[in-house]
Amino acid sequence: MKLSSVIDFLEIFAPPHLAEDWDNVGLLLGDRASDCRSLMTCLTITPDVVEEAVDGSVDLIVAHHPLPFHPLKKITADTVVGSMILKMAKANIAVYSPHTAFDSTANGINQSIAEKLNLEEITAIQIIDGNSPDLSNDIQQSKTDNNQTVPNGVFGVGRMGRLVTPTTCIEICENLKVLFDLKLVQFCGELDAVVTKIGIACGSAGQFLNDAKQMGCDAFITGETNFHTCLESIANRTPMFLLGHYGSERFAVELLAKVLSEEFPQIPIWPSQNESDPIQNVL
Ligand SMILES: [Zn+2]
């Protein structure tokens, strides 16, 4: 199988035009004409992930976070990034990153979080190209070529929706710990406040707190944010739940490995086993 087959699928699953302007998505390293005999997903490429990919003779890493992300003037072993790129190039390992396109696509990370919470009336906090005819063609194309329904629904930044029953923040914290397999959830606000409509933006996305509030959400979930956004959440009376950056996104690269395995059953595909949350909670 050619790498281009996987790339074609990923570009339909998470259309690159959904990515933020500042982002760096798509095939970032490698040759789309080369063979793809095994594939690994991960949240972030680290030296441990590269080691696993080399040991596992992986031809493609689908990494949620782009590498390289910033423009590079040198690729040498003098830096960690340069060293990782050199090792992957030497081992013929390609890198594809869907990043914010995966956050925002119909079956993307934020949609998955909303579905885990069993929200109703799910929609994006900011719609992207909701009625784009090009996008409809992409969707139709994906159904025809891959014989499965890929994106079919909301495209856009973040998600929001109604809880099946109004729920207190303390109950939501407990639910989030179970649903995302977390030891703790960080929280800003009144634990006994009751939430009906909740906004979601995975990763580091505190900048959408006020957008969610303006869209009628009475609480907001993200991975991580800064101290001042926490203060803003209190001042605006919009309770905020922080799952951790890893906690809000890692599950999605495990889901992506499953989606890819169903599409390409002829090759081994797995989520990185070497990857772990770099932050430890010392309680
Ligand atoms: Zn992220």
Boltz pocket constraint, residues with backbone or C-beta under 6 A from the ligand:
constraints:
  - pocket:
      binder: B
      contacts: [[A, 65], [A, 202], [A, 203], [A, 204], [A, 245], [A, 249]]
      max_distance: 6.0
